[in-house]
Amino acid sequence: MQMEQDKQDDCGAGSSPPSILAKAFSIIDAFNERDRVLTLTQISRKTGLPKSTVHRLLQRLGELAVIEEHGAGYRLGIRLVRLVSSMPVDGMREVALAHLAR
């Protein structure tokens, strides 16, 4: 029961504000195959987070090579690309099938 509540809190589904981790993942989730490079303003709009919060988290994610600056915007960083590319193809297929079924 407590684990489910913690999960809801991290995703922002509970009554408490979203955690830093949930906010960081919302920034990562803002990027997709169509929006590979986003500005601070675009990320703020897509996530619903204040620009100051987005800026602070982008700086930290940049230090971790999860996000990197690209021109006037930001894109997913090499560390994230390496993590994804290290997944076995079968694992990626299983993850993709759930989304393709929708």
C-alpha positions in Angstrom: 0.0 0.0 0.0 2.8 2.4 0.9 4.7 1.6 -2.2 1.7 2.5 -4.3 1.3 5.8 -2.5 5.0 6.5 -3.0 4.6 5.7 -6.7 1.6 8.1 -7.0 3.5 10.8 -5.2 6.5 10.5 -7.5 4.3 10.7 -10.6 2.4 13.7 -9.2 -0.9 11.7 -9.0 -1.1 12.2 -5.2 -2.0 15.3 -3.3 1.6 16.3 -2.7 3.6 18.1 -5.3 5.6 16.1 -7.8 9.1 15.0 -6.7 12.3 16.3 -8.3 12.7 12.9 -9.9 9.2 13.2 -11.4 9.9 16.7 -12.7 13.2 15.5 -14.2 11.4 12.7 -16.0 8.7 15.0 -17.3 11.5 17.1 -18.9 13.0 14.0 -20.5 9.5 12.9 -21.6 9.0 16.3 -23.4 11.4 15.1 -26.1 10.2 12.8 -28.9 10.9 11.9 -32.5 9.3 15.1 -33.7 10.6 17.4 -30.9 14.3 16.4 -30.7 15.5 19.9 -29.8 13.5 22.1 -27.5 14.0 25.5 -26.0 13.6 26.3 -22.3 10.2 27.9 -23.1 9.0 24.9 -25.1 10.0 22.5 -22.3 8.3 24.7 -19.7 5.1 24.8 -21.7 5.1 21.0 -22.5 5.8 20.1 -18.8 3.8 22.8 -17.1 6.8 23.5 -14.9 8.0 27.1 -14.2 11.0 28.2 -16.4 13.1 28.6 -13.3 12.5 25.0 -12.3 13.1 23.7 -15.8 16.3 25.8 -16.1 17.7 24.4 -12.7 16.9 20.8 -13.7 18.3 21.2 -17.2 21.6 22.4 -15.6 21.7 19.4 -13.4 20.7 17.0 -16.1 23.4 18.6 -18.3 26.0 17.9 -15.6 24.9 14.3 -15.7 25.0 14.2 -19.6 21.4 13.3 -19.7 20.5 16.5 -21.5 22.8 18.6 -23.6 22.7 22.1 -25.1 22.2 22.2 -28.8 22.1 25.5 -30.6 19.5 27.7 -28.9 17.9 24.7 -27.2 18.4 21.3 -25.6 18.3 17.7 -26.7 18.7 14.3 -25.0 22.3 13.7 -24.1 24.8 11.0 -24.9 24.5 9.3 -21.5 20.8 8.6 -22.1 21.4 7.4 -25.6 24.1 5.0 -24.3 21.6 3.6 -21.7 18.9 3.0 -24.3 21.3 1.5 -26.8 22.6 -1.0 -24.1 19.1 -2.5 -23.8 18.7 -5.9 -25.4 16.6 -5.8 -28.5 14.2 -8.2 -27.0 13.7 -5.9 -24.1 13.0 -2.9 -26.4 10.6 -5.0 -28.4 8.6 -5.9 -25.2 8.5 -2.2 -24.2 7.5 -1.1 -27.7 4.7 -3.7 -28.1 2.8 -2.2 -25.2 2.8 1.2 -26.9 2.1 -0.2 -30.3 -0.9 -2.0 -29.0 -2.5 1.3 -28.1 
